[in-house]
Amino acid sequence: MMSRSYTNLLDLASGNFPVMGREKERKRFPRVMTVPGNIAELDDEQANSVTSENPSSVAGDRMIIVANILPLRAKRRPDNKGWSFSWNEDSLLLRVKDGLPEDMEVLYVGSLPVDVDPIEQDDVANHILEKFKCVPAFVPPSLLANYYHGFCKKQLWPLFHYMLPFSADHGGRFDRSQWEAYVSVNKLFSQKVIEILNPEDDFVWIHDYHLMVLPTFLRRRFVRLRMGFFLHSPFPSSEIYRSLPVREEILKALLNSDLIGFHTFDYARHFLSCCSRMLGIEYQSKRGYIGLDYYGRTIGIKIMTVGIHMGHLETVLRQADKELKVEELKRQFEGKTVLLGVDDMDIFKGINLKLLAFEHMLKEHPKWQGEAVLVQIANPARAKGIHLDELQAEIEESCKRISKEFGRPGYEPVIFVHRSLSISERMAYYSIAESVVVTAVRDGMNLTPYEYIISRQGITGAETGSNLSGPKKSMLVVSEFIGCSPSLSGAIRVNPWNVESTAEAMNESLSMSESEKELRHEKHYRYVSTHDVAFWSRSFLQDMERTCAEHFRKRCWGIGLGFGFRVVALDPNFRKLSIDDIVAAYCMAKNRAILLDYDGTLMPQNLIVKTPSAEILSLLNRLCADPKNVVFMVSGRGRESLSQWFDPCKKLGLAAEHGYFLRWPQCEEWETYGQGSDFGWMQMAEPVMKSYTEATDGSGIERKESSLVWHYQDADPVFGYSQAKEMLDHLESVLANEPVAVKSGQLIVEIKPQACPLMGVSKGVVAEKIFTSMTEKGEQADFVLCIGDDRSDEDMFELIGTAVSKNILSYNTEVFACTVGQKPSKAKYYLDDSSEVVSMLESLAEETSPAVSSDDEDHISTRRFNRLASFDVSFLSRWAFCWAKFIELVSCNSLVGGGDVEKMEVRYRLVTRSLSYRVLEVLLVVVDARMRVLITRVGACDLELSGETPCTG
């Protein structure tokens, strides 16, 4: 389902868009405009999107990385006077810059890991900006509790890990004040970003669930800002996510990014499913890239696991060896086989499930009693998590039980380490572990397996036999519910809830042959060493550049209130149909062809009763009454329905079933343009379609004279689409030898007679027949209006584009090919919905003059004259003065820079769009009738002047 353009506010100037500022030249991407109008805002701040008045001091592009916590360590000075800061070498965000271009400056925006007194905040901010290029966002304590410990940790974190708030004690209820705090903090972060932002040269990369609504705050200020978002946690399935009361607000905020990243396809698939079910947006895959079409912008979806920093881990290994930690652990576990678990202390890491599995392994495989040791390192919780006390008590109870049953002097089966370990200590434990076990029930990425693989490889160039050389073999038992699982094809994947299966996997990891362990380790190391954090950040930046390059080729406007704010992007050659323009061309035309689709064009698609109203019939009759008009209804509906509905419109031409049947105006007989009358294929196809209808609730079959259509608009969107694809393949197989075509459309699958070179069946063929008929009668159309809303109407738009070369339309023909809804189309114009189509046709009908004499070209009807005469005289005089000045400029060659004006065509774009052609026509008649010969083409606000020298008037 394509997104649409949904507001008349875009039609700010007779169907064209205002240029509110002139862009300055960019280094990387061409821009159509820099300062588009921002129609609605989230608060009372400056309304318009702006560009920076202070260019960056850096010549190249910059990357601004925004995260909840800055990659800094902070501690109070010994004299208690101020703070000392240093880089947090363990932070993933610090390593992102390794994959960015060397000349790209990297700045960080986030909060500090410590509370800073308000008196010291300015000094701290200046210090870390100058020394570390970090901009701190100081979150007030009153907001921090509700923002981080509240909404982040009690709403988003549990929900994204598939924990529903069934009760106040289980998951916690939604608290509106926590959501408001979350929004407030995101706004605070946006203000800090804006302080240092140069939207012309900067990229903004936002990280994780703490800042999911930040893209909206930045986008409403800078509609062309290059911005990406990466989610480091899982994204739940739509059945889970839809329980969040602010589900749509968060989705729409994320869609204000240019690129959205996930660790795995599962997480991305869940996000795409939520967009489909809650916002009605379908994704498309093109040349290997996944994108969401959102109001004309293609939002890129990036799928890539984050990596580790090889150089940093090798440095840590050397440090661990230097501190003799590896030797110490080897002595401690001499003669033992170590299984290692490294997890944060929270309910989703599955620590107790791991203990139960280890206990089961010792029971089922007694050979490991006295030999196998599980070392479980539990990092203290980083925040006030849910049910932590109960979890810790359960873990400690399991450890005691296992030790009591299997422990003996000199053998402790489970060693539980509940404290923070430095990364060098952690690497030392990796070095002596035979297998690492990860049994998280749900986790975003989990880099523990990657770190383990690097530590077992050792350091390149180290002496054989030394601690740094590494055993170059490793075994992994990993949960299938963690983000790194798909990338570790040599690991033993388990369902951690299945304790028996996990126990067998532990036994297998210890019992496997050495050669098999080495081969699996080699495979893992090859992947981990090439897909490091630098590769991840470099790939994300490249995709962000590619996505933004496409956006910069379009015109963009910000519209909407609150979190409904979005950017509407239009192709420069695709614009809203101007009523004034089309009415002007309509008035000047002598022979007009008007081709209209019915469903979704004249009649809204969502109505159950499709019968045309009396107003529609009256409107069509008024258009048909003008002898200059040839009006056709070109529909996919059957001829029986069309004949019955439009019986009052005798002068209306009808094309049924996409042109298989055709009835010319003022004729009773239908002509058939199909390939034949043999419809035996229907008996073959209908049973197949019935079987899918029975299996797909909400679907149905429409039988026409020449075709069969399967509709699934009332079915589940995902299931219906899946069934449609399956049916398409099935029918193509069944009907392979039949003269029919099976095509998918907008929520339909249609079977119709196959087109042939001489007698094709399509709406494009209908349009060609109409234009040819008019040309043969010596009434070649000089005005064409063609409107439709779906894929079948694209045939008409395509035909119009080639009609001049076929000599059925002239070069000077005014063509208005218009689609309904803002979506990719071969049409040049669009209208938002069927109500706008009817309104536009009403405007044409008002200008229709059945009594106009064919030889009286300067005739103005009494009704039009009275209406135009009512214009304020001062208004007319002002425009007459403007017109005279324009003529003077042309005659003086100031627009064309010299040359023979009589032989030169001048194209001049009117700066203001408020002057309709109807006013211009009267001015020309009043001032000098001879000026009428100057007008050869008026359309899309382009005025072409040729022939007689203007100054002769």
N, C-alpha and C positions, 0 to 999 in steps of 0.2 A: 504494500500500500504506500503510495507516494504521499509525501507531505504536500500541503497546499498553502496558498497565500490567503490570509484570512481577514484582512481589514481594508476598509475603504480609505484609511488614513494614508496608505501609500500613494493614493491618487491625489497627490498634493498639487499638481499643476497640469490639469487636462490630460491625465494619463501618462505624463512623463515625470521624471524625478528631479528635484532641485539639486543643483550643485552648490553647496553651501560654503565651499572653500576649495582652494586649489592645492593639490597635493605637492609635496616636495619630493624630489627625486630620491628613489631608494637604491640601495646598492644591490639588493638581491632579487626582489620581486617587483614587477610592474604593478601599479595600482590604478584603479579606475578613479577613485576619489578617497580622500583621507578623512574628511569631516562630514559624514552623512548625518541626517537628522535623527535624533534619538527621541522617539515619540513619548515614551513613558519611562518612569524611573521608579526605583525602589524607595527612595526617600527624598528629602528636600535639597539634596546636593545639586551641584551643577548638572543641568539636564543633558547637555549636548556631549556627544563623544568628542574627544579633543586629541590633538597631538601635542607632544611635548614642546614647550617653548624653549626649553634648555637642552640642546643636543648633548648627547653623551660625549664625555671627554675621551672616550675610547673610540678608535677609528672603526673597529670591527663590531660584529654582533656580540651580545652578551647573553649569558644564561643566568636567570634568576631562579634558584631552587628554593621552593617554599615547602616547609615541613613543620610538624608540630614542635619538634625539638631541634635546636641548632646542633651541629656536630662539634660541640665544644665541651670541655670539662671546666668546671669552675670550683674554686675553693677559696675560703676566706684567708686573707693574709694573716700571718702569725700575730701581727700587732693589732689585728681586728680593724684595720683602717683600709677598707677597700677590698677588691677581689683580684685574684690572679686567674688568668684563663690560658688554656692550651687546647690544641686540637684533640678531639676524641678519635684516636686512631682506629678504633673498632667500628666507627660509624660507617654505614654503607654509603650515606650521602656524601661523605668526604671523598670517596673513591669515584664518584660519578664523573668528576672532571677529567679522569684519566682517558675517557673515551671521547672527549670533546676536542675540537681543534685547539692547537697550542696557543693561537692568538685570541681565543675566546675567553673573555674575562668571566669568572664565575662568582656570583654573589649569593648569599644565603639569607633567607628570612625565616624566622621561627622564634619560639620562646626559649628561655634559658632553663637549664635543669635545676636552678636554684631560685629562691625568692630574693629579690633585690629591693632594698628599701627605696621608696619613691624619691627620697632626697638624692640617692646615688644613681638613679636610673639614667640621667642625662650623661654623666661622666662615663658610666659603663657603656652606654650606647655609642658614644663617640670613640671610645677606646677600641671596642671590638670591630667597629666599622673600619677604622683606620688600619688596624693591625691584621684583622682576619677577614675583612670584607663581609661581615655578618651584620644584619640588621635585626635587633631584638624586638619582639612584640611582647611587651609586659602586660600580661593578663591579670586584671585585678582579682584578688582572692575571692571576692564575692561572685565573680563569674566562673572562676576556675573549678570550683566544686561542682557546679551544675553542668559545666561544659565537659570537662575531662572525666571526672569521677562519676558524673551523672549520665549525660546523654551518650558520650563516647563509650564508656565502659559498662553501663547498665542497659543501654538500648542497642546501639549499633554493633558492638563487639559480640554480645550473645546472639543477636539475630543473624549476623553474618556467619556465625558458627552454628547455625541451625537450632538455636535454642529459643523456643517460643515463650512468651510471657503468659503462661497458663494461669498463674496466680501471682499475688504480690510477693510471695516468698520464692517463686520459681521464675526467674527471669526479670521480674519487676514490671510494673505497669508504666504505660507511657505518661510522661510528665511534661505538660506544655511549657512549664517554666524552664525545664532543662533544654528543650528545643530552642526556646528563645535565647538562652545563654549560648547555645551552639552557634546560632545565627550571628549573635553579637560578636563573638570571638572571631568568626570567619570575616566579619566586616572589619574588625580591628586589624586582622592580617592583611586585608586588601588595602587598607590605608597605608600600612608600612610598605607594601609592594609599590604603591603609586608614588610614594616619596622618592623612590630611586629609579622609577621606571622611565625608560625612553621607548615608547611603543613602536617607533620606527625601526629600531635596531635590536630590540631585546626579545629573547624567548623567555617564557615563564613555564616552569615545570613544577606542578603541584603533586605532593605525595600523600597518599593514604587517606583513610576514612575520616580522619579528624577535620579535614578541610574540603568536604565534598560539595559545599555550596559556595566556596570561594570563587569558582569560575564565573558565576553570575555577577558577583560584585565587580569583578574586573572587566567582564565583557560589556556591561552596560556603560562603562566609561570609555572603553577602547574597543570598538567593534572589529577592528582589524588586528588586534593583538594576537601574536603567535603563542598559543597556550596549549599545554598538554597536561594530562592527569594520569597518574599510575596508582592503581590500588594494590597494596601489598598484602591485603587479607583476602580470604575467599569472598565470592559474591554468591549469595544463596539463590536457590531456585525461586521461580516466581510465586509458587505456593507459599513459601516462607516469607519472601520479601513483601508480598502484598499485604501482610498483616501490619506493616508499619504505617501509622496514620499519616505520616508526611512522605509517603512513598513517591508521589508524583513530583513534589517539590525537589527532592534529591535527584531524581532522574533528569528532570529538566535542567537543573543546575549543572550536572555533569555534561549534558549535551551542549552546553555553552563552551566546552573545550573544543579544540580542533582535533585532538587525538586522545583516546582513552586506552590505557594499557592494563592488561591482566596477565597473571602468571601462566594460566592454562586455558585451553579452549573451553573446558567445562565452565570456568568462571565467566568467560566472555559469552558463552552460550546462554547462561542464566541471565546475564544482563540484557542480551538481545531479546530474549523471551519476555522479560519484563517490559521492555520498550514496545514490543509487539502487542502484548496483552493490555497494557495500561495506557499507552499513548498511541497505539495504532500505527507504529512505525516499523516497517520491515527492513531487514538488512539485505545488502546485495554484495556478491563477491565478484570482483573484476580484476583479472590478471593477478590473482593471488592475494589481493588486498580486500579486506572486509570493510564495508562502509555503511553508515546509516544516513539516508537522505532526510534531513531535518530542515524544513523551510528553505530549501534550495542549497543548503550547505551539506557537504558530505563529511560526516564525522567519522574519522578513521578509528578502527579498532585494532589495537596492537596486541599480539599474543607472544610473549617471550618471558622465560624465567630469568630472574636476576642471577648474577653470578657472584663469585668471590674475587678478592684481590690477591693474585698469586704472590706478588712481591712482598706484600705485608705479611702473609702467612709464612713465607720462607724466612723472613726476618724474625718472626715470633718463634719459629722452630729453632733457629740458631740461639735465640735467647734462652729457650727452655733447656737446650743442651748445655749451654754455658752455665746455667744455674744448677745443673746436675739433677733436674727434676725427673728426667726420663730414667736415669740410672736408679734413682731412689724408688720409683714405682716398679721398675723391673725387679728390684730386690724384694719389694713388698709382696709382689704377686708371683714370685718365682715358683715354678711348677704348677701354676694355675692357668686356666683358660678364661680370659676376661671377656665378658659381654658388657658393653657400655651403653648407657642411656644418658643423654644430656637434654634436659627440658626445662622450660619455665614452669614455675609452680602455678598452674591454673587447671581448671576442670576439663579443658579440651585437649590436654596433652596425653591423656590416656596412661598416666604413670601407673596407676593401680592395675589396669588391664595388663600392663607389661609384667608386673609382679605376679599376677595370677598365672600368666602364661609360663613364666620362669618356674613357678612352683609346680605347674603341671608337667613341665619338661623333666624336672628332677624325679617326679613320681613315675612317669612313663619310661624314662631312660635312666635307670639307676647308675649307669656307668659315669654319669656326670656328677654324681654326688661326691663331694670331697674334692672335685677338680674345677667345676665351672663356678665362676663368681660373677654376679651381676653388680656392677658399680653404677648406681643411679645418682647422677648429679642433678639437683633441683635448684635452679636459680630462684632467689626470692622474687615474689610477685612485684611487678613494677607499679602496680596501683591496687586500690582496694577492690579486688576481684570478688566474684560471686562464690559463696560457699567454700571459701578457702580454709576456714577452720575445720569444717567437716572433712574436706579433702585431705588435709594434712594428717588429721587423726586416723583416717582410713589407711593412708599409706604407711604410717608408723605402725599401725596394728598389723598390717600384712607383713612388714619386715620382721616384726617380733615373732609372728607365727611361723614364718619360713625358717628363721634362724633357730627357733626352738625345735622344729621337727627335723631339720637336716644339718644343723650346726654341730660341730665337734671341736675339741681342742685343736687349735691351729688352722681351723677352717671356718670362715664366716661366709655363708652363701650370698648374703646381700649386704652391700655397703652403701648406706644412704648418706649422701653428702648434701646437706641443705644449707648452702652458703654460696656467696658469689665467688667465682673463681676468675682469676685473670686469664686472659686468652692464652698466655704461655703455659699456665697450669693445664688448661683444657687441651692444648695441643699435646702436652706430655701424656695425658690419659689416652688420647687418640692413638698415640704411637704404640702403646702396649696392648691395645684392645684387638682381639681377634675378630670381633664383629660388633657393629653398632646397630642398636635396635631402636626404631622410632615408631611408636604406636599411637600417634596423635589421632583423635577421632575427627578432627577438622583443623586444618592449619593452612595459612597462606602460602608460604614458601618453605621455610625451615632449611637453613643452610648447614645444619649439622652434618648431613651426609657428605656434602661437598668438602667441608673442612677436614673430615675424617679421611677422605680419599687423598687429599693433598698431603696430609701428615704421613700417611702410609707410603706415599711415593718418596718422601724424603726430599733432599735438596740436590739439585743437579750439580755434579762435580764433587760431591762429598766422597770421602774414602770408603771403599767397601768394608763393611763390618762395623763402621762407626754408627752412632745413634742417628746421625744426620742422613745416612744413606737410605734408610727406610727399608722395610721388608718387601715393598712393591707387590703387596697382595692385600686384599681387603674384602670383607663380606658385609652386605647390608641387608637388614630386614626392615622394610619400610611400609608404613601404612599407605594404602591406596588413596587415602583422603588428604594427602598433603601435596603441595604445589610442585615439589621437585620429583615426585614419583614418576610422572611420564617420561622425564629425561633420563632416568636411571633404569635402562632396560635390562641390565644385568643383576639388579637387586631382586631379592625375594619379596614380592608384594603380598601383603596380608590385609585381611579385614580384622582390625584390632578387636572388634566385638566378639569375634570367634576365637576364644581363648585356646581351644585345642589346636586349631590350625596355626595360630601364632606360635604355640609351643613346638609344633613340628617344624616350623620354619626356623626357629632358633636352633633346633637340633641339626637341621640340614646345613645351616650356615657354619656350624662347628665341625661337622663330619665331612664336608665336601673335600675333594682332593686338592692338593696344593696347586697343581697345574690349572685346575678349573678356577680356583680363587685368583690366580695370577692373570688369567685371560679376562675374567670379569673386571678385575681392577684396571687392567690396561684399557679396556673399552671405556670405563667410567672416567679414567684420568684424561683420556684423549678428549672427551666431551667437556669436562670441567675446565681443563686448561685452555681450551679455545673459546669457550663461552663464558668468559669472565665478566666482571662488572663493567670493564671498559667496552667490551663488545656489546653489552646490553645498552649502555647509555649512547654509544655511537649509533646503534641501530634505531633507537627511539628518536634521536635527533634527526636522522635521515628521513624517517617516516613523517615526522612533524613538518619538516621542510617541504616534503612532497605534498602533504595535505594542504598546507597553508598556501602553496603556490597556486593551487586550484582556486582557493577562496579569493585570492587577490585578483583573479581575472574576472570577478563578478562585482556587481554593485551590491552593497550591503547597507541595511538599515536596522536599527534596534527598535523593537516595539514590544509592548506588553507591560503588565503591572506585576509587581512583586516577583515571585519566582516563576511567573508566567513569562518573564522577559526572555526574548530570543532574538536572534539576528536573522532577518530575511535576506537571502542572497539571490540575486537574479542575474542571469546572463545579460551582458550589455545589449545584445540583440533581441532579447525577450522581455517584453514590457506589457504593462496593462493597457488594454484597449481604451483609447480616449474617445468618449462619446462625441465631443466636439469635432474631432478629426473625422470620424466615420460619417457623422451627419453632414459635414462639409462636403466630403467626397460624394456622398449619396445625392446631395442636391445638385451637384454639377454633372452627374452621370446621365447618359441617355438610355443605356441598356444595362440592366442590372441582373445579376444572377445571385440568388440567396439560397444557400444549402444549409439545412438545419438537421441536426440529430435530435432525437426525442428524449429517450431515457437518459437522465443525468445532465441534459442540456436545457430543454424546455421544462422538463418534469424532474423534480428532485429524485435522486436515486433511492432515498430511504422511504419514500411513500409506498404504502401498500396499494392504495387505489391509484391506478395510473391513467385513468380516464382524463382527457384534457378538460379544463374548466371552460365556462362560457367566455371568460376574459381572454383565454388563449385563442379560442376559435375566432373571436371578434378581432383580435390582433392580427391573426393570419389573414383573415378576410380583407382587412384594411390594407395590408401589404400587397395581397394578390390583386386588389382592385386597381392598382396603378399599372397602366399598360406598359410602362418601362420595366416592370419587374417580372422575372421568372422565378417563382418560389417553389422549392422542393423540400419535402420531408424525407430524409434519407435515414432509414432506421433498420435495425436488426429484427424488428418485430414482423409477425406474419401479416399477409395482405388482408386477411379477414378482419383483424383488429384495426388496422389502419383505415380500411374502407368504412368500417362502422363508426369509428371515432371522428374521422374527418369528412364525413359525408356532407356536412354543411359548407365545407370549403371546396366549392366546385372548381375553382381556378387554381387549386393547390396541387402540384405534382407530388406523386408518392413513389418511393422506392422501398420495397419490402425485402426482408431477409438479406440485407446488405447488397441489394441490387439484383437478386435472382428474379424478382418480379418488378416491373416498372409500369406506372400508369401516368401518362402525360396529362398536363392540365386540361380541363374541360373534356376529358375522355372518360368513358366508362369501362373500356376494355383494358385488361392487364396484358402486358407483353412479357414473355419469358425469355431470359437471357442465359439460362443454364446450359449445361453440356448435354442434357438429355432428360428423359422422364423415367429412367430406370432407378427406382429407389429400393431395390432389393437389399442393399447394404443395411437398411434400417433394421431389418429383421435380425441381422447379425449383431448390430451394435447395441440395440436396445436392451437385450438381456444382460449384457455386460454392465451397462450403465445402471440397470435396476439393482444388480448385486451390490454395487458401490453405494447406491442410494440407501439400501437397507442397512448397510454397515456404517453409514455416516449420518448421524442424527443432525437434522437441520438442512439436508440437501434435497434436491428435487430435479425432475426431468421436465424440460419444456420441449414438446414436439411441434415442429413446424412442418410446412409442406416440403421444404427442401433440405432441412437440417434438423439435428438433434442437439439440444443444449443442456448440459448438466450444471446446475447452479449450486453453490455452497456458501452463499453469503451469510446464512443463518447458522452455519456449523461452527464448531470450535476452529479458530483461525489456523492454528498450527496443524491440527489433525486434518482439516479440510484441505489445506495446501498439500499435505503429504499424500492424501488420497487422490487429489487431482493429478499429481505427478505420476503416481502409480497407474491411475486410469489412462493417462495419456500414453504411457508405454504399452499398456495392455491393448488399447484400441488400435494403436499403430501396428501392433503385431497381428491382431485379428483382421484388420482391414487393409493389410499390406497390398493385396492384389485388386482392391476396389478403387474406382475413380473418385476418391474423396480425399479431403484434407482434414486432419485432426489438429486443432489449435487450442491453446490455452489463452484465456483473456482475463479480464478483471473479475475474479471470483467465479469464473465459468470455464468449462471445457466444451468446445463446440466441434461438431462434425458437419461438414457441408461439402457440396460437390466441388471437385477439384477445378481450379481455374486452368484454362487453356489459352494459348496465344490469341485465338480468334474470338473466343467467347468466354472471357473471364467473368468472375463474380466477385466484386468488391465495391466498396463505396467509391474508390478511386475511378473505377470504370464508369460508374454512374455519373460522376462529375465530368468525365471526358465526353460522355454521350451528350450531356446537357450543353456543354460549351460548343461542341461540334455542331449540334442542332441549331444553336443560335447563330453561329458563324455562317452556316449554309443558308440561313434565311436573310443574310445581310445585316444581322443585328448582333454583331460580335460584342460580347460583354466588355464594357469599360469600367465596370464596378463588380467585384466579386466579394461576397461575404460567405464564409464557410465556418461553421461552428460545430464542435463535437467534444466529447469528453473522454473517450476510451481509445484503445489500441486500433479498433477498426476504422476510426475516423482519421488516423494518421495516413491511411491510403489516400484520402482526399487531399490532405495537406501536401503529401508528396507529389501527387499529380499536378497540383497548382504550381509547384515549383518548376515543373518541366513543360507546362502548357504553352509557354511562349515559344519554345523551340519547336513545338508541334503545330504552331500557327493557329491554335484555337483560342489563344488570348494574345492581345497586343502588348508591346513593351510598356505602353502608357496606361494599361489597365490598373485601376486601384484595387489591390488585393488585400483583404483582411481575413487571413487564416487565424482562427482564434480557438484555443482550447479552454476547457472549463477546469479551473484549478491550476495552481502554479506547480508545474511538474515538467520533466523533460518531454519535449515535443518538437515536431517539425514545424509547428505553427509559430508565427512571429509574435502573436499577442495572446493574452489570457484574460479571462474574467473569473472572478472568485467562485461564483456559484450560479445556479439556475435563476435566482431572483435577479441577479445583475444582467443575465442574458435577456430576460423578459423586459427589464427596464431599458436596456439598449434598444431592443426592437420597438418598444413604445416610442422612443425618441425618433426612430426612423419613420414609424407610422405617422407621427405628427407632421413630418415633412412630406408625406405622400400626398400628391395632388392629382386625383383621377381626371380632373378636367383640364389639365395642362395641354395646350396645343403644341404639336410637334414642331411647328415652324415659328413658335414664339419663345426664343431662347432667353429673352430678357424679362419674361413674365414673372411677376412676384404675386403670389396669391393674396387676396384681401386679408385673410387671417394672418399670414406671415407679415404683411406690411403693417397691420395694426399692432402686432406684437413688437416688431422692430421699431415702429414709430414711438413706442412708449419709452424707449431708452432716453435717459437724461441727455439733453442737448450738449451739456458741457462734457459728458463722457464721450459722445461721438466726436466732438470737436477736438478733444485731446488726442484721440486715436487717429483722426484725420491728419493732425499735425505730425504725429509719429510716422504715419505712412508717407506723408510728403517728404519728410526728412530722409526716410529710407530710399525713396526714389531718387532724391538729390544725390545721396551717397553713391548709388549705383551709376548714375549718369556721370559723376565726377571720377569714376574708376577707382575710388578709394577702397572699394572692397576687393577688387580684382587686381589691383596694382598695375593698371595700365592695360592697353590692348584694345582691340575692336570689340566694343560691348555688344554690337549687333550679332557677332559671331561667337560670342562667349556665353556659356551657361553659368549662371551665378547661383551658388547654393548658400543660403544664409539661414542660420538657425536662430529663430526668435528667442531672445533671452526670457521674455515673459510669456507665459502660456495662457493668460487670462483672456486674450482676444480670440473669440471663436470665429470660425470662418463665416458664420451667418452675419456677424457684424461687418466683417471685412467685405462681404459681397455687397451689402447695402452701401458701404462707403464708396466702393468702386463704381456702383451705378450712379450714386449721387454726384461724385466728383467728376468722373469722366467715363462714359460708357466704353470709350476706346481702350481704356486700361485693361478691360477684360481679356484682351488678346494676350496680355503679358502672362496670364496664369496658365501654365501648362500642367502643373502638378502640385497639389497640396495634400500632404499626408505626413503623419508622424512629425508634425511641426517643422518640416523642411519646405522651404519656399523656393521653387525653381523658376527663374526668369529667363526667357529667351525671346528672340524675334525682334519686335519693334523696340527701338531705343526708348527707355522710359521717359526721357526728358521731353519727348515730343508731346506728351500730355500736358 
